[in-house]
Amino acid sequence: MIETIEQGAPKTDFMKDGDRVRVEMPDRHGAFVFGAIDQRVRRG
């Protein structure tokens, strides 16, 4: 949405089959709140 607001159109591609998504969340001390979520995007 930020690209659309700032540039008039999105420039970044959407995720596609085979892309990797990884989420980690460290607290303010650097310790991880939960384990990493690491998955590949697959066509449904």
Biopython code that builds the backbone (N, CA, C, O; Angstrom):
import numpy as np
from Bio.PDB.StructureBuilder import StructureBuilder

atoms = [
    (1, "MET", "N", (0.816, -1.193, 0.000)),
    (1, "MET", "CA", (0.000, 0.000, 0.000)),
    (1, "MET", "C", (0.863, 1.261, 0.000)),
    (1, "MET", "O", (0.513, 2.255, -0.636)),
    (2, "ILE", "N", (1.989, 1.219, 0.713)),
    (2, "ILE", "CA", (2.860, 2.393, 0.764)),
    (2, "ILE", "C", (3.380, 2.737, -0.634)),
    (2, "ILE", "O", (3.451, 3.911, -0.999)),
    (3, "GLU", "N", (3.746, 1.708, -1.420)),
    (3, "GLU", "CA", (4.204, 1.971, -2.795)),
    (3, "GLU", "C", (3.104, 2.629, -3.619)),
    (3, "GLU", "O", (3.374, 3.545, -4.396)),
    (4, "THR", "N", (1.884, 2.175, -3.458)),
    (4, "THR", "CA", (0.761, 2.750, -4.214)),
    (4, "THR", "C", (0.549, 4.204, -3.820)),
    (4, "THR", "O", (0.333, 5.056, -4.682)),
    (5, "ILE", "N", (0.610, 4.491, -2.532)),
    (5, "ILE", "CA", (0.424, 5.869, -2.064)),
    (5, "ILE", "C", (1.568, 6.762, -2.553)),
    (5, "ILE", "O", (1.333, 7.857, -3.065)),
    (6, "GLU", "N", (2.799, 6.287, -2.393)),
    (6, "GLU", "CA", (3.952, 7.119, -2.718)),
    (6, "GLU", "C", (4.272, 7.189, -4.212)),
    (6, "GLU", "O", (4.745, 8.218, -4.692)),
    (7, "GLN", "N", (4.014, 6.088, -4.962)),
    (7, "GLN", "CA", (4.433, 6.024, -6.358)),
    (7, "GLN", "C", (3.282, 5.870, -7.342)),
    (7, "GLN", "O", (3.492, 5.897, -8.555)),
    (8, "GLY", "N", (2.060, 5.706, -6.824)),
    (8, "GLY", "CA", (0.895, 5.589, -7.697)),
    (8, "GLY", "C", (0.556, 4.173, -8.119)),
    (8, "GLY", "O", (-0.512, 3.932, -8.682)),
    (9, "ALA", "N", (1.466, 3.218, -7.848)),
    (9, "ALA", "CA", (1.225, 1.817, -8.205)),
    (9, "ALA", "C", (2.220, 0.950, -7.443)),
    (9, "ALA", "O", (3.312, 1.404, -7.098)),
    (10, "PRO", "N", (1.839, -0.305, -7.178)),
    (10, "PRO", "CA", (2.800, -1.199, -6.503)),
    (10, "PRO", "C", (3.943, -1.550, -7.447)),
    (10, "PRO", "O", (3.726, -1.755, -8.641)),
    (11, "LYS", "N", (5.152, -1.618, -6.918)),
    (11, "LYS", "CA", (6.335, -1.969, -7.709)),
    (11, "LYS", "C", (6.885, -3.340, -7.328)),
    (11, "LYS", "O", (7.545, -3.988, -8.140)),
    (12, "THR", "N", (6.622, -3.786, -6.110)),
    (12, "THR", "CA", (7.123, -5.062, -5.614)),
    (12, "THR", "C", (6.156, -6.180, -6.009)),
    (12, "THR", "O", (4.946, -6.048, -5.826)),
    (13, "ASP", "N", (6.685, -7.271, -6.546)),
    (13, "ASP", "CA", (5.843, -8.409, -6.923)),
    (13, "ASP", "C", (5.204, -9.048, -5.692)),
    (13, "ASP", "O", (5.736, -8.950, -4.586)),
    (14, "PHE", "N", (4.074, -9.695, -5.891)),
    (14, "PHE", "CA", (3.448, -10.490, -4.848)),
    (14, "PHE", "C", (4.256, -11.764, -4.658)),
    (14, "PHE", "O", (5.046, -12.137, -5.526)),
    (15, "MET", "N", (4.063, -12.430, -3.532)),
    (15, "MET", "CA", (4.739, -13.709, -3.324)),
    (15, "MET", "C", (4.276, -14.699, -4.384)),
    (15, "MET", "O", (3.140, -14.651, -4.856)),
    (16, "LYS", "N", (5.193, -15.600, -4.747)),
    (16, "LYS", "CA", (4.844, -16.604, -5.757)),
    (16, "LYS", "C", (5.279, -17.983, -5.280)),
    (16, "LYS", "O", (6.020, -18.114, -4.306)),
    (17, "ASP", "N", (4.813, -18.994, -5.970)),
    (17, "ASP", "CA", (5.126, -20.378, -5.634)),
    (17, "ASP", "C", (6.636, -20.559, -5.488)),
    (17, "ASP", "O", (7.398, -20.206, -6.388)),
    (18, "GLY", "N", (7.061, -21.106, -4.361)),
    (18, "GLY", "CA", (8.469, -21.356, -4.120)),
    (18, "GLY", "C", (9.168, -20.296, -3.276)),
    (18, "GLY", "O", (10.267, -20.536, -2.778)),
    (19, "ASP", "N", (8.545, -19.120, -3.106)),
    (19, "ASP", "CA", (9.154, -18.094, -2.251)),
    (19, "ASP", "C", (9.215, -18.589, -0.812)),
    (19, "ASP", "O", (8.409, -19.422, -0.398)),
    (20, "ARG", "N", (10.163, -18.078, -0.063)),
    (20, "ARG", "CA", (10.349, -18.469, 1.332)),
    (20, "ARG", "C", (9.921, -17.318, 2.239)),
    (20, "ARG", "O", (10.239, -16.158, 1.978)),
    (21, "VAL", "N", (9.196, -17.653, 3.306)),
    (21, "VAL", "CA", (8.763, -16.677, 4.301)),
    (21, "VAL", "C", (9.310, -17.122, 5.648)),
    (21, "VAL", "O", (9.091, -18.257, 6.071)),
    (22, "ARG", "N", (10.023, -16.223, 6.321)),
    (22, "ARG", "CA", (10.585, -16.538, 7.640)),
    (22, "ARG", "C", (10.246, -15.397, 8.586)),
    (22, "ARG", "O", (10.481, -14.230, 8.274)),
    (23, "VAL", "N", (9.685, -15.743, 9.756)),
    (23, "VAL", "CA", (9.316, -14.750, 10.760)),
    (23, "VAL", "C", (9.978, -15.131, 12.073)),
    (23, "VAL", "O", (9.851, -16.265, 12.535)),
    (24, "GLU", "N", (10.687, -14.176, 12.674)),
    (24, "GLU", "CA", (11.272, -14.351, 14.002)),
    (24, "GLU", "C", (10.957, -13.086, 14.798)),
    (24, "GLU", "O", (10.833, -12.003, 14.226)),
    (25, "MET", "N", (10.827, -13.225, 16.108)),
    (25, "MET", "CA", (10.513, -12.052, 16.913)),
    (25, "MET", "C", (11.370, -12.012, 18.173)),
    (25, "MET", "O", (11.053, -12.664, 19.168)),
    (26, "PRO", "N", (12.459, -11.241, 18.126)),
    (26, "PRO", "CA", (13.276, -11.089, 19.329)),
    (26, "PRO", "C", (12.684, -10.021, 20.243)),
    (26, "PRO", "O", (12.068, -9.062, 19.778)),
    (27, "ASP", "N", (12.878, -10.198, 21.550)),
    (27, "ASP", "CA", (12.458, -9.159, 22.484)),
    (27, "ASP", "C", (13.549, -8.092, 22.568)),
    (27, "ASP", "O", (14.530, -8.161, 21.827)),
    (28, "ARG", "N", (13.403, -7.143, 23.422)),
    (28, "ARG", "CA", (14.362, -6.028, 23.485)),
    (28, "ARG", "C", (15.748, -6.442, 23.951)),
    (28, "ARG", "O", (16.705, -5.680, 23.820)),
    (29, "HIS", "N", (15.858, -7.662, 24.503)),
    (29, "HIS", "CA", (17.149, -8.173, 24.943)),
    (29, "HIS", "C", (17.781, -9.129, 23.925)),
    (29, "HIS", "O", (18.885, -9.634, 24.132)),
    (30, "GLY", "N", (17.068, -9.364, 22.830)),
    (30, "GLY", "CA", (17.583, -10.243, 21.792)),
    (30, "GLY", "C", (17.166, -11.699, 21.914)),
    (30, "GLY", "O", (17.496, -12.516, 21.054)),
    (31, "ALA", "N", (16.433, -12.030, 22.990)),
    (31, "ALA", "CA", (15.917, -13.399, 23.140)),
    (31, "ALA", "C", (14.672, -13.548, 22.272)),
    (31, "ALA", "O", (13.861, -12.627, 22.184)),
    (32, "PHE", "N", (14.520, -14.698, 21.635)),
    (32, "PHE", "CA", (13.371, -14.897, 20.766)),
    (32, "PHE", "C", (12.121, -15.257, 21.559)),
    (32, "PHE", "O", (12.150, -16.128, 22.429)),
    (33, "VAL", "N", (11.023, -14.574, 21.245)),
    (33, "VAL", "CA", (9.746, -14.751, 21.936)),
    (33, "VAL", "C", (9.136, -16.110, 21.593)),
    (33, "VAL", "O", (8.502, -16.738, 22.440)),
    (34, "PHE", "N", (9.323, -16.560, 20.361)),
    (34, "PHE", "CA", (8.845, -17.876, 19.914)),
    (34, "PHE", "C", (9.829, -18.388, 18.874)),
    (34, "PHE", "O", (10.660, -17.630, 18.375)),
    (35, "GLY", "N", (9.738, -19.641, 18.554)),
    (35, "GLY", "CA", (10.613, -20.220, 17.545)),
    (35, "GLY", "C", (10.337, -19.631, 16.172)),
    (35, "GLY", "O", (9.264, -19.078, 15.932)),
    (36, "ALA", "N", (11.295, -19.747, 15.284)),
    (36, "ALA", "CA", (11.146, -19.206, 13.935)),
    (36, "ALA", "C", (10.036, -19.934, 13.181)),
    (36, "ALA", "O", (9.893, -21.153, 13.280)),
    (37, "ILE", "N", (9.268, -19.174, 12.437)),
    (37, "ILE", "CA", (8.283, -19.726, 11.507)),
    (37, "ILE", "C", (8.924, -19.598, 10.132)),
    (37, "ILE", "O", (9.210, -18.490, 9.678)),
    (38, "ASP", "N", (9.147, -20.716, 9.476)),
    (38, "ASP", "CA", (9.890, -20.735, 8.222)),
    (38, "ASP", "C", (9.148, -21.628, 7.243)),
    (38, "ASP", "O", (9.144, -22.848, 7.406)),
    (39, "GLN", "N", (8.522, -21.045, 6.232)),
    (39, "GLN", "CA", (7.708, -21.828, 5.300)),
    (39, "GLN", "C", (7.932, -21.367, 3.869)),
    (39, "GLN", "O", (8.388, -20.251, 3.624)),
    (40, "ARG", "N", (7.604, -22.243, 2.932)),
    (40, "ARG", "CA", (7.640, -21.925, 1.510)),
    (40, "ARG", "C", (6.215, -21.692, 1.020)),
    (40, "ARG", "O", (5.282, -22.374, 1.444)),
    (41, "VAL", "N", (6.062, -20.741, 0.141)),
    (41, "VAL", "CA", (4.764, -20.457, -0.467)),
    (41, "VAL", "C", (4.493, -21.514, -1.517)),
    (41, "VAL", "O", (5.352, -21.795, -2.352)),
    (42, "ARG", "N", (3.317, -22.098, -1.484)),
    (42, "ARG", "CA", (2.901, -23.108, -2.464)),
    (42, "ARG", "C", (1.558, -22.724, -3.054)),
    (42, "ARG", "O", (0.666, -22.230, -2.365)),
    (43, "ARG", "N", (1.445, -22.962, -4.334)),
    (43, "ARG", "CA", (0.175, -22.675, -5.011)),
    (43, "ARG", "C", (-0.908, -23.598, -4.460)),
    (43, "ARG", "O", (-0.687, -24.798, -4.298)),
    (44, "GLY", "N", (-2.064, -23.039, -4.176)),
    (44, "GLY", "CA", (-3.169, -23.783, -3.564)),
    (44, "GLY", "C", (-3.986, -24.588, -4.515)),
    (44, "GLY", "O", (-4.938, -25.251, -4.103)),
]
sb = StructureBuilder()
sb.init_structure("model")
sb.init_model(0)
sb.init_chain("A")
sb.init_seg("    ")
for serial, (resi, resn, name, xyz) in enumerate(atoms, 1):
    if name == "N":
        sb.init_residue(resn, " ", resi, " ")
    sb.init_atom(name, np.array(xyz, "f"), 0.0, 1.0, " ", f" {name:<3s}", serial, name[0])
structure = sb.get_structure()
